[in-house]
Amino acid sequence: MTRVAIAGHGTYGFAGDTNGQSDTEMVIEASMDALESADVSHEEVDAIIYTGQDAYDGSAISDGQRVSAAGGYRKPFMRIQNGGGTAIHQAVAKIRSGKADVVSIVAADSVRADPRVLSWTAHEALYHRPFGQSNDQSFGLLATAHQEERDVTAEEFARVAAKNYEAAASNDVAHRQKAYSVDDVLNADPVVGPLTELMLRPKSFGAAVCVLVSEEVAEEKDNARSWITGTGLSTGKYWYRDMSQRLDQPTLVQASSAAFDEADVTIDDIDAAEIAAYSPTLELTSYEALGLCEEGEGVSLVEDGVTAPDGSFPVNLSGGPLATSPPNAGGIYRAIAASQVIEGDLGNGSADRVLLADNDMHLGEPGRTDAVVVLEGGAA
């Protein structure tokens, strides 16, 4: 099976002002950086994958406006609405099938609208949208269930968030770069249930581009920053009542199992992870779903410093979604961050394998698609 490498990446925005640039302009900036870092010319790109939703782009068939900016004029162009991890899954399939040697995955966010309202409109119209449930409300309900079923406290949620902010303070791309303390998180404005503003992601703005290449291209150009050795994908149904099953994150279990099998590894072989956890509950239960610990023991991993930036298994060295969360570009940025951990640009440079766990839960938690990618280091 042909190996696939991340050869280059670029970002624009997130940390600072986007200078009023449109997402098309930001895509151009990030694409130029990504292609340059991959040592790939525009002409060498075989296909483009764009990840985004009309609601967050502010227009219908929004990907059509970004084809040329992404370098996709007269090239195959695919749109994915389930997040960056799913886009990587599709790009890997395209390269392994022999349909492309160089694929650029592109995403951008510039539309300033209320993400809670937009997430509500994403629900199925007849049966679920009348509930009036936004993404934050779904996270709040799950957090309340987490407290009741597994005896987790608000202070323990805050400890998870503070751990992420500690990492974000060292990441010059992060949106929130302040090392908020546990008390800061607890005393932030309440939003829903036990969750405060600092226990939920911000809406970040910017663009992210990731260039994937075949093994042949990587060997020719010696441009492999990290190798994709395993991928997994799983989609779940809408769950509104069964909180216990939602806490178990079965689609993450299934996606990670497939990725581990393909990469021929277990969680014990992984050194670090970038996880799309939009609230502390989702990070703690992700530890369990990925096999890092038994049910209910995720809190102990945080308390013992295992998943801290200097821990034995750091999680979200980028700061995670609590620090940086562009709805369209978040998954691609997390993939970039996972590669940067292997490259030594995030963390202490000791990670040989990093797991990326992405999903589309910026729209809310009841229905979801999980994508898991295993990245490894090593020269081309």
C-alpha positions as a Markdown table, in Angstrom:
| # | Residue | x | y | z |
|---|---|---|---|---|
| 1 | Met | 0.0 | 0.0 | 0.0 |
| 2 | Thr | 1.4 | 3.4 | -1.0 |
| 3 | Arg | 2.4 | 5.5 | 1.9 |
| 4 | Val | 1.1 | 9.1 | 2.1 |
| 5 | Ala | 3.0 | 12.0 | 3.6 |
| 6 | Ile | 2.2 | 15.5 | 4.9 |
| 7 | Ala | 4.7 | 17.5 | 2.9 |
| 8 | Gly | 3.7 | 21.1 | 3.7 |
| 9 | His | 1.3 | 23.3 | 5.5 |
| 10 | Gly | 0.4 | 26.9 | 6.0 |
| 11 | Thr | -2.0 | 29.0 | 8.1 |
| 12 | Tyr | -3.2 | 32.6 | 8.1 |
| 13 | Gly | -5.0 | 34.3 | 10.9 |
| 14 | Phe | -6.3 | 32.7 | 14.1 |
| 15 | Ala | -3.9 | 34.4 | 16.5 |
| 16 | Gly | -4.3 | 37.9 | 15.4 |
| 17 | Asp | -6.3 | 40.3 | 13.2 |
| 18 | Thr | -7.1 | 38.9 | 9.7 |
| 19 | Asn | -6.7 | 42.5 | 8.4 |
| 20 | Gly | -10.2 | 42.4 | 6.9 |
| 21 | Gln | -9.2 | 39.9 | 4.3 |
| 22 | Ser | -11.9 | 37.6 | 2.8 |
| 23 | Asp | -11.6 | 33.9 | 3.1 |
| 24 | Thr | -10.6 | 33.8 | -0.6 |
| 25 | Glu | -7.6 | 36.1 | 0.1 |
| 26 | Met | -6.7 | 34.1 | 3.2 |
| 27 | Val | -6.8 | 30.9 | 1.2 |
| 28 | Ile | -4.3 | 32.4 | -1.3 |
| 29 | Glu | -1.9 | 33.3 | 1.5 |
| 30 | Ala | -2.1 | 30.0 | 3.3 |
| 31 | Ser | -1.9 | 28.0 | 0.0 |
| 32 | Met | 1.3 | 29.9 | -1.1 |
| 33 | Asp | 2.9 | 29.1 | 2.3 |
| 34 | Ala | 1.9 | 25.4 | 2.2 |
| 35 | Leu | 3.1 | 24.9 | -1.4 |
| 36 | Glu | 6.4 | 26.6 | -0.7 |
| 37 | Ser | 7.0 | 24.5 | 2.5 |
| 38 | Ala | 6.2 | 21.4 | 0.5 |
| 39 | Asp | 8.5 | 22.4 | -2.4 |
| 40 | Val | 5.5 | 21.8 | -4.7 |
| 41 | Ser | 4.5 | 24.2 | -7.5 |
| 42 | His | 0.9 | 25.0 | -8.3 |
| 43 | Glu | 1.2 | 23.1 | -11.5 |
| 44 | Glu | 2.2 | 19.9 | -9.6 |
| 45 | Val | -1.0 | 19.9 | -7.5 |
| 46 | Asp | -3.3 | 17.2 | -8.9 |
| 47 | Ala | -6.5 | 17.8 | -6.9 |
| 48 | Ile | -8.0 | 20.1 | -4.2 |
| 49 | Ile | -10.2 | 19.2 | -1.3 |
| 50 | Tyr | -12.1 | 22.0 | 0.4 |
| 51 | Thr | -13.7 | 21.5 | 3.8 |
| 52 | Gly | -16.4 | 23.8 | 5.0 |
| 53 | Gln | -20.2 | 24.4 | 5.4 |
| 54 | Asp | -22.4 | 26.9 | 3.6 |
| 55 | Ala | -23.7 | 28.2 | 6.9 |
| 56 | Tyr | -20.2 | 29.2 | 8.1 |
| 57 | Asp | -19.2 | 30.5 | 4.7 |
| 58 | Gly | -22.2 | 32.8 | 4.4 |
| 59 | Ser | -23.3 | 31.6 | 0.9 |
| 60 | Ala | -24.6 | 28.6 | -1.0 |
| 61 | Ile | -22.2 | 26.4 | -3.0 |
| 62 | Ser | -19.5 | 28.4 | -1.2 |
| 63 | Asp | -16.7 | 26.1 | -2.3 |
| 64 | Gly | -17.1 | 27.3 | -5.9 |
| 65 | Gln | -15.8 | 30.7 | -4.8 |
| 66 | Arg | -12.5 | 29.2 | -3.5 |
| 67 | Val | -11.5 | 26.9 | -6.4 |
| 68 | Ser | -9.2 | 29.4 | -8.1 |
| 69 | Ala | -7.8 | 30.8 | -4.8 |
| 70 | Ala | -6.9 | 27.2 | -3.7 |
| 71 | Gly | -5.2 | 26.5 | -7.1 |
| 72 | Gly | -8.0 | 24.3 | -8.3 |
| 73 | Tyr | -8.7 | 25.9 | -11.7 |
| 74 | Arg | -9.3 | 23.1 | -14.2 |
| 75 | Lys | -8.3 | 20.5 | -11.5 |
| 76 | Pro | -10.5 | 17.9 | -9.7 |
| 77 | Phe | -12.1 | 19.7 | -6.7 |
| 78 | Met | -14.0 | 17.9 | -3.9 |
| 79 | Arg | -15.9 | 19.4 | -1.0 |
| 80 | Ile | -16.1 | 17.7 | 2.4 |
| 81 | Gln | -18.5 | 18.9 | 5.1 |
| 82 | Asn | -17.5 | 16.6 | 8.0 |
| 83 | Gly | -14.3 | 18.3 | 9.0 |
| 84 | Gly | -10.6 | 18.2 | 8.2 |
| 85 | Gly | -10.0 | 14.7 | 9.5 |
| 86 | Thr | -12.5 | 13.4 | 7.0 |
| 87 | Ala | -10.9 | 15.4 | 4.3 |
| 88 | Ile | -7.5 | 13.8 | 5.1 |
| 89 | His | -9.2 | 10.4 | 4.9 |
| 90 | Gln | -10.5 | 11.2 | 1.4 |
| 91 | Ala | -7.2 | 12.7 | 0.3 |
| 92 | Val | -5.3 | 9.6 | 1.4 |
| 93 | Ala | -7.8 | 7.4 | -0.5 |
| 94 | Lys | -7.3 | 9.5 | -3.6 |
| 95 | Ile | -3.5 | 9.2 | -3.5 |
| 96 | Arg | -3.5 | 5.5 | -2.6 |
| 97 | Ser | -5.9 | 4.8 | -5.5 |
| 98 | Gly | -3.5 | 6.3 | -7.9 |
| 99 | Lys | -5.8 | 9.2 | -8.9 |
| 100 | Ala | -3.4 | 11.8 | -7.6 |
| 101 | Asp | 0.1 | 12.3 | -6.3 |
| 102 | Val | -0.3 | 15.7 | -4.7 |
| 103 | Val | -3.5 | 16.8 | -3.0 |
| 104 | Ser | -4.0 | 20.2 | -1.3 |
| 105 | Ile | -6.7 | 20.3 | 1.5 |
| 106 | Val | -8.0 | 23.8 | 2.1 |
| 107 | Ala | -10.3 | 25.6 | 4.6 |
| 108 | Ala | -11.0 | 29.1 | 5.7 |
| 109 | Asp | -13.3 | 31.1 | 8.1 |
| 110 | Ser | -14.1 | 34.8 | 7.8 |
| 111 | Val | -17.9 | 35.1 | 8.2 |
| 112 | Arg | -18.7 | 36.7 | 11.6 |
| 113 | Ala | -22.1 | 35.3 | 12.7 |
| 114 | Asp | -23.4 | 33.7 | 15.8 |
| 115 | Pro | -22.1 | 30.1 | 15.8 |
| 116 | Arg | -24.9 | 28.9 | 18.1 |
| 117 | Val | -27.6 | 29.9 | 15.7 |
| 118 | Leu | -25.7 | 28.5 | 12.7 |
| 119 | Ser | -25.2 | 25.2 | 14.6 |
| 120 | Trp | -29.0 | 25.0 | 15.2 |
| 121 | Thr | -29.8 | 25.4 | 11.5 |
| 122 | Ala | -27.6 | 22.3 | 10.8 |
| 123 | His | -30.0 | 20.0 | 12.6 |
| 124 | Glu | -32.4 | 17.8 | 10.7 |
| 125 | Ala | -35.4 | 20.2 | 10.0 |
| 126 | Leu | -38.5 | 18.1 | 10.7 |
| 127 | Tyr | -37.7 | 16.1 | 13.9 |
| 128 | His | -34.7 | 17.7 | 15.5 |
| 129 | Arg | -34.5 | 21.4 | 14.7 |
| 130 | Pro | -37.7 | 22.1 | 16.7 |
| 131 | Phe | -35.8 | 21.1 | 19.8 |
| 132 | Gly | -34.0 | 24.4 | 19.5 |
| 133 | Gln | -30.8 | 22.9 | 20.6 |
| 134 | Ser | -27.5 | 24.7 | 19.8 |
| 135 | Asn | -24.0 | 23.3 | 19.8 |
| 136 | Asp | -23.2 | 24.8 | 23.2 |
| 137 | Gln | -26.5 | 23.5 | 24.7 |
| 138 | Ser | -25.6 | 19.9 | 23.6 |
| 139 | Phe | -22.2 | 20.2 | 25.2 |
| 140 | Gly | -23.8 | 21.5 | 28.4 |
| 141 | Leu | -26.3 | 18.6 | 28.6 |
| 142 | Leu | -23.5 | 16.1 | 28.0 |
| 143 | Ala | -21.4 | 17.8 | 30.7 |
| 144 | Thr | -24.3 | 17.6 | 33.2 |
| 145 | Ala | -24.7 | 13.9 | 32.4 |
| 146 | His | -20.9 | 13.4 | 32.9 |
| 147 | Gln | -21.2 | 14.9 | 36.3 |
| 148 | Glu | -24.2 | 12.8 | 37.3 |
| 149 | Glu | -23.0 | 9.5 | 35.9 |
| 150 | Arg | -19.2 | 9.6 | 36.6 |
| 151 | Asp | -19.1 | 12.0 | 39.5 |
| 152 | Val | -17.0 | 14.7 | 37.8 |
| 153 | Thr | -16.8 | 18.2 | 39.3 |
| 154 | Ala | -16.7 | 21.6 | 37.7 |
| 155 | Glu | -13.2 | 22.1 | 39.1 |
| 156 | Glu | -12.1 | 18.9 | 37.3 |
| 157 | Phe | -13.5 | 20.3 | 34.0 |
| 158 | Ala | -11.6 | 23.5 | 34.7 |
| 159 | Arg | -8.4 | 21.6 | 35.2 |
| 160 | Val | -8.7 | 20.1 | 31.7 |
| 161 | Ala | -9.3 | 23.6 | 30.2 |
| 162 | Ala | -6.3 | 25.1 | 32.1 |
| 163 | Lys | -4.1 | 22.3 | 30.9 |
| 164 | Asn | -5.0 | 23.3 | 27.3 |
| 165 | Tyr | -4.4 | 27.0 | 27.9 |
| 166 | Glu | -1.0 | 26.2 | 29.4 |
| 167 | Ala | -0.1 | 24.7 | 26.0 |
| 168 | Ala | -1.7 | 27.4 | 24.0 |
| 169 | Ala | 0.4 | 30.1 | 25.7 |
| 170 | Ser | 3.5 | 28.7 | 23.9 |
| 171 | Asn | 1.7 | 28.5 | 20.5 |
| 172 | Asp | 2.0 | 31.7 | 18.5 |
| 173 | Val | -0.8 | 30.6 | 16.2 |
| 174 | Ala | -3.3 | 30.0 | 18.9 |
| 175 | His | -6.4 | 32.3 | 19.1 |
| 176 | Arg | -6.4 | 32.3 | 22.9 |
| 177 | Gln | -2.8 | 32.5 | 24.0 |
| 178 | Lys | -3.2 | 33.3 | 27.7 |
| 179 | Ala | -2.4 | 30.5 | 30.3 |
| 180 | Tyr | -5.7 | 30.7 | 32.1 |
| 181 | Ser | -5.6 | 29.2 | 35.6 |
| 182 | Val | -8.2 | 26.8 | 37.1 |
| 183 | Asp | -9.7 | 29.7 | 39.0 |
| 184 | Asp | -9.9 | 31.8 | 35.8 |
| 185 | Val | -11.8 | 29.1 | 34.0 |
| 186 | Leu | -14.2 | 28.5 | 36.9 |
| 187 | Asn | -14.9 | 32.2 | 37.4 |
| 188 | Ala | -15.4 | 33.0 | 33.7 |
| 189 | Asp | -18.9 | 33.9 | 32.5 |
| 190 | Pro | -21.4 | 30.9 | 32.8 |
| 191 | Val | -22.8 | 29.7 | 29.5 |
| 192 | Val | -24.8 | 26.5 | 29.9 |
| 193 | Gly | -25.0 | 23.8 | 32.6 |
| 194 | Pro | -21.6 | 23.6 | 34.4 |
| 195 | Leu | -19.7 | 25.1 | 31.5 |
| 196 | Thr | -18.2 | 28.5 | 31.5 |
| 197 | Glu | -17.0 | 30.6 | 28.6 |
| 198 | Leu | -13.5 | 29.3 | 29.0 |
| 199 | Met | -14.7 | 25.7 | 29.0 |
| 200 | Leu | -16.0 | 26.2 | 25.4 |
| 201 | Arg | -14.2 | 27.0 | 22.2 |
| 202 | Pro | -14.0 | 30.5 | 20.7 |
| 203 | Lys | -14.9 | 31.2 | 17.1 |
| 204 | Ser | -11.6 | 31.7 | 15.4 |
| 205 | Phe | -10.9 | 33.2 | 12.0 |
| 206 | Gly | -8.3 | 32.3 | 9.4 |
| 207 | Ala | -7.3 | 29.7 | 6.9 |
| 208 | Ala | -5.4 | 26.5 | 6.9 |
| 209 | Val | -3.9 | 24.4 | 4.1 |
| 210 | Cys | -2.3 | 21.0 | 4.2 |
| 211 | Val | -0.5 | 19.4 | 1.3 |
| 212 | Leu | -0.4 | 15.6 | 1.0 |
| 213 | Val | 1.9 | 13.7 | -1.4 |
| 214 | Ser | 2.4 | 10.1 | -2.5 |
| 215 | Glu | 5.5 | 8.1 | -1.3 |
| 216 | Glu | 7.0 | 8.5 | -4.8 |
| 217 | Val | 6.8 | 12.3 | -4.6 |
| 218 | Ala | 8.1 | 12.3 | -1.1 |
| 219 | Glu | 11.1 | 10.2 | -2.0 |
| 220 | Glu | 11.8 | 12.4 | -5.1 |
| 221 | Lys | 11.6 | 15.7 | -3.2 |
| 222 | Asp | 12.6 | 14.5 | 0.2 |
| 223 | Asn | 9.7 | 16.6 | 1.6 |
| 224 | Ala | 7.9 | 14.3 | 4.0 |
| 225 | Arg | 7.3 | 16.1 | 7.3 |
| 226 | Ser | 5.3 | 13.2 | 8.7 |
| 227 | Trp | 3.8 | 10.0 | 7.3 |
| 228 | Ile | 0.1 | 9.0 | 7.5 |
| 229 | Thr | 0.2 | 5.3 | 8.4 |
| 230 | Gly | -3.4 | 4.8 | 9.5 |
| 231 | Thr | -6.8 | 6.3 | 9.0 |
| 232 | Gly | -10.3 | 5.5 | 10.4 |
| 233 | Leu | -13.7 | 7.0 | 9.9 |
| 234 | Ser | -17.1 | 6.4 | 11.6 |
| 235 | Thr | -20.4 | 8.1 | 11.5 |
| 236 | Gly | -23.1 | 7.9 | 14.2 |
| 237 | Lys | -26.8 | 8.6 | 14.3 |
| 238 | Tyr | -28.6 | 11.3 | 16.2 |
| 239 | Trp | -28.7 | 10.6 | 20.0 |
| 240 | Tyr | -30.9 | 12.8 | 22.1 |
| 241 | Arg | -31.8 | 10.6 | 25.1 |
| 242 | Asp | -29.1 | 7.9 | 25.7 |
| 243 | Met | -26.5 | 10.0 | 27.5 |
| 244 | Ser | -24.5 | 7.0 | 28.6 |
| 245 | Gln | -23.9 | 5.8 | 25.1 |
| 246 | Arg | -23.0 | 9.4 | 24.1 |
| 247 | Leu | -20.4 | 9.5 | 26.9 |
| 248 | Asp | -18.9 | 6.3 | 25.5 |
| 249 | Gln | -18.2 | 8.0 | 22.1 |
| 250 | Pro | -18.7 | 4.8 | 20.1 |
| 251 | Thr | -17.9 | 6.4 | 16.8 |
| 252 | Leu | -14.5 | 7.5 | 18.1 |
| 253 | Val | -13.9 | 4.0 | 19.4 |
| 254 | Gln | -14.6 | 2.6 | 15.9 |
| 255 | Ala | -12.6 | 5.2 | 14.0 |
| 256 | Ser | -9.6 | 4.8 | 16.3 |
| 257 | Ser | -9.7 | 1.0 | 16.1 |
| 258 | Ala | -9.7 | 1.2 | 12.3 |
| 259 | Ala | -6.7 | 3.6 | 12.3 |
| 260 | Phe | -4.8 | 1.5 | 14.8 |
| 261 | Asp | -5.3 | -1.6 | 12.8 |
| 262 | Glu | -4.2 | 0.0 | 9.5 |
| 263 | Ala | -1.1 | 1.5 | 11.2 |
| 264 | Asp | -0.5 | -1.8 | 13.1 |
| 265 | Val | -0.2 | 0.0 | 16.4 |
| 266 | Thr | -2.0 | 0.3 | 19.7 |
| 267 | Ile | -2.5 | 3.4 | 21.8 |
| 268 | Asp | 0.6 | 2.3 | 23.8 |
| 269 | Asp | 2.7 | 3.0 | 20.7 |
| 270 | Ile | 1.4 | 6.6 | 20.4 |
| 271 | Asp | 3.4 | 9.5 | 22.0 |
| 272 | Ala | 0.9 | 12.4 | 21.9 |
| 273 | Ala | -2.5 | 13.4 | 20.5 |
| 274 | Glu | -4.4 | 16.3 | 19.0 |
| 275 | Ile | -8.1 | 15.8 | 19.9 |
| 276 | Ala | -11.1 | 17.8 | 18.7 |
| 277 | Ala | -12.7 | 18.2 | 22.1 |
| 278 | Tyr | -15.0 | 21.2 | 22.2 |
| 279 | Ser | -15.6 | 20.9 | 26.0 |
| 280 | Pro | -13.7 | 19.2 | 28.9 |
| 281 | Thr | -16.2 | 16.4 | 29.0 |
| 282 | Leu | -15.4 | 15.4 | 25.4 |
| 283 | Glu | -11.6 | 15.4 | 26.1 |
| 284 | Leu | -12.0 | 13.3 | 29.3 |
| 285 | Thr | -14.2 | 10.7 | 27.6 |
| 286 | Ser | -12.0 | 10.7 | 24.5 |
| 287 | Tyr | -9.2 | 9.4 | 26.8 |
| 288 | Glu | -11.4 | 6.5 | 27.6 |
| 289 | Ala | -12.6 | 5.9 | 24.0 |
| 290 | Leu | -9.0 | 5.9 | 22.7 |
| 291 | Gly | -7.9 | 3.4 | 25.3 |
| 292 | Leu | -5.7 | 5.7 | 27.4 |
| 293 | Cys | -7.6 | 4.7 | 30.5 |
| 294 | Glu | -10.6 | 2.9 | 31.9 |
| 295 | Glu | -14.0 | 4.4 | 32.2 |
| 296 | Gly | -14.0 | 7.2 | 34.8 |
| 297 | Glu | -10.2 | 7.4 | 35.0 |
| 298 | Gly | -9.7 | 10.4 | 32.6 |
| 299 | Val | -9.7 | 12.8 | 35.5 |
| 300 | Ser | -6.7 | 11.0 | 37.1 |
| 301 | Leu | -4.7 | 11.4 | 33.9 |
| 302 | Val | -5.1 | 15.2 | 34.1 |
| 303 | Glu | -4.5 | 15.3 | 37.9 |
| 304 | Asp | -1.3 | 13.3 | 37.5 |
| 305 | Gly | 0.0 | 15.5 | 34.7 |
| 306 | Val | 0.0 | 12.6 | 32.1 |
| 307 | Thr | -1.7 | 14.7 | 29.4 |
| 308 | Ala | -0.1 | 18.0 | 30.3 |
| 309 | Pro | 2.3 | 19.7 | 27.9 |
| 310 | Asp | 5.3 | 18.1 | 29.8 |
| 311 | Gly | 3.5 | 14.9 | 30.5 |
| 312 | Ser | 4.2 | 11.4 | 29.3 |
| 313 | Phe | 1.3 | 11.6 | 26.8 |
| 314 | Pro | 0.6 | 15.3 | 26.0 |
| 315 | Val | -2.8 | 16.0 | 24.6 |
| 316 | Asn | -3.4 | 19.1 | 22.6 |
| 317 | Leu | 0.0 | 20.7 | 22.5 |
| 318 | Ser | -1.5 | 23.3 | 20.2 |
| 319 | Gly | -4.0 | 24.2 | 23.0 |
| 320 | Gly | -6.8 | 22.3 | 21.2 |
| 321 | Pro | -10.2 | 23.7 | 20.2 |
| 322 | Leu | -10.6 | 25.6 | 23.5 |
| 323 | Ala | -7.7 | 27.8 | 22.3 |
| 324 | Thr | -8.3 | 27.8 | 18.5 |
| 325 | Ser | -11.5 | 26.7 | 16.8 |
| 326 | Pro | -12.2 | 28.0 | 13.3 |
| 327 | Pro | -15.4 | 25.9 | 12.3 |
| 328 | Asn | -14.3 | 25.1 | 8.8 |
| 329 | Ala | -10.5 | 25.1 | 9.2 |
| 330 | Gly | -10.3 | 23.6 | 12.7 |
| 331 | Gly | -9.6 | 20.0 | 11.6 |
| 332 | Ile | -7.0 | 21.0 | 9.1 |
| 333 | Tyr | -5.3 | 23.1 | 11.7 |
| 334 | Arg | -5.3 | 20.2 | 14.1 |
| 335 | Ala | -3.7 | 18.0 | 11.5 |
| 336 | Ile | -1.0 | 20.7 | 11.0 |
| 337 | Ala | -0.5 | 20.8 | 14.7 |
| 338 | Ala | -0.1 | 17.0 | 14.9 |
| 339 | Ser | 2.5 | 17.1 | 12.2 |
| 340 | Gln | 4.3 | 20.0 | 14.0 |
| 341 | Val | 4.5 | 17.9 | 17.1 |
| 342 | Ile | 6.4 | 15.3 | 15.1 |
| 343 | Glu | 8.5 | 18.0 | 13.4 |
| 344 | Gly | 9.4 | 19.3 | 16.8 |
| 345 | Asp | 7.8 | 22.7 | 16.3 |
| 346 | Leu | 5.2 | 22.0 | 19.1 |
| 347 | Gly | 6.3 | 20.2 | 22.3 |
| 348 | Asn | 9.8 | 19.0 | 23.1 |
| 349 | Gly | 10.4 | 17.1 | 19.9 |
| 350 | Ser | 10.3 | 13.6 | 21.4 |
| 351 | Ala | 7.1 | 12.3 | 19.7 |
| 352 | Asp | 7.6 | 9.6 | 17.0 |
| 353 | Arg | 3.9 | 8.9 | 16.6 |
| 354 | Val | 1.0 | 11.3 | 17.1 |
| 355 | Leu | -2.7 | 10.6 | 16.9 |
| 356 | Leu | -5.2 | 13.1 | 15.3 |
| 357 | Ala | -8.8 | 12.7 | 16.4 |
| 358 | Asp | -11.1 | 15.1 | 14.5 |
| 359 | Asn | -14.9 | 15.3 | 14.2 |
| 360 | Asp | -17.7 | 17.6 | 13.0 |
| 361 | Met | -19.0 | 18.5 | 16.5 |
| 362 | His | -18.5 | 22.2 | 16.1 |
| 363 | Leu | -22.1 | 21.8 | 14.9 |
| 364 | Gly | -23.2 | 20.1 | 18.1 |
| 365 | Glu | -22.8 | 16.7 | 19.7 |
| 366 | Pro | -25.9 | 14.6 | 19.1 |
| 367 | Gly | -25.0 | 13.5 | 15.6 |
| 368 | Arg | -21.3 | 13.1 | 14.6 |
| 369 | Thr | -18.6 | 11.8 | 12.3 |
| 370 | Asp | -15.2 | 10.9 | 13.8 |
| 371 | Ala | -12.0 | 10.7 | 11.9 |
| 372 | Val | -8.8 | 9.4 | 13.3 |
| 373 | Val | -5.3 | 9.6 | 11.7 |
| 374 | Val | -2.0 | 8.1 | 12.9 |
| 375 | Leu | 1.0 | 10.2 | 12.0 |
| 376 | Glu | 4.6 | 8.9 | 12.2 |
| 377 | Gly | 8.0 | 10.5 | 11.8 |
| 378 | Gly | 10.9 | 9.2 | 9.8 |
| 379 | Ala | 12.9 | 10.3 | 6.7 |
| 380 | Ala | 11.5 | 9.7 | 3.3 |
